[in-house]
Amino acid sequence: MQNLKKIWQTLGYIQRNKAVETLEWEYVELEHVFALLTMGFLTGLTSPPMHISLELLPLMEKELILMSEKVDTAASPLSELFSVLDVG
């Protein structure tokens, strides 16, 4: 009976971990969708009204920092070398 209880507890622990990982992944994807909706004009999508975008801008701080870091690393000599050599 103890072994069955341990197995049941282990299965519960695994399922909780999978549920948390799935929720974290969905949260990250929702952040990406949010960023695309608010900053979509950079990719050619129609943008929401300007006052809504300006109100949401403080919430986009992490995405804006990430975007500026990507722009900085995209022009670095090492990244240009990797893109020429097709390393990835």
N, C-alpha and C positions, 0 to 999 in steps of 0.2 A: 504494500500500500504506500509506503514511503517513496519507493522508486517511482510509482505512478504520479505521486504528488510532485516530486522533483521534475519529472518530465513535463507535467502540466505547467509548472512555474517557468521552466525554461522556454516552452513554447509561447507562453504569455509574454515573456521578456523579449523574445525575438520579434513577435508581432508588434509590440509597442515600439521597438526600435525601427522596424520597417515603416510603421505609421508616421513616426517623427521624421524619418528621412524623406518620405513622400511629401509631407507637409512642408518641409524646408525647401524641397525642389519646386513645389508649386508656388511657394512664396517668392522664390527667386524669379521664376517665370512670370509671375504677375508683376514684379518690379520691372522686368524687361518690357512687358506689354504697356505698362504705365509710362515708361520712358519713351517708347515708340509713339504712344498717343500724344504725349506732350511735346516731344521733340521731333515728331515725324516730318515736319517741314524740311528738315535737313536731308531726308531721303526722298522727298517728293510727294509725301502723303499730305492730304489736306489737314490743316491744323485746326485745333479748337479755337474758339474766340480768344483774343489776346488777353482779356482780363482773367480768364480762367487759367491760361498758361502762366501768367505772372503770379497768380495766387498759389499755383502748384510748384513754382520754381524752388522755394525753400526745401520742399520735399525731394527735389531732384539733386540735392547736393552731392550725394555719393556717386550718382550716375555721371554728373558733370565732371567730377574729379577723375573718374575712371576714363571718360572720353578724352579728357585732356592728356592723361597718361598714355593712352593708346596713340594719340596723335604724336606725342613726343617720341615714343619708341618706334613708331612707324617710319620716322625719318632718320633713325640712327644708322650709322654705317654697318653695324653688325646685323641689324634686321634686313638691310638691303642686300648684304652678302648672302644671308640665308634664303632670301626670296630668289636671288639669282641662281643659287645652287640647288634650289628646290628641295631644301631640307625641311622636313616637317613631320 
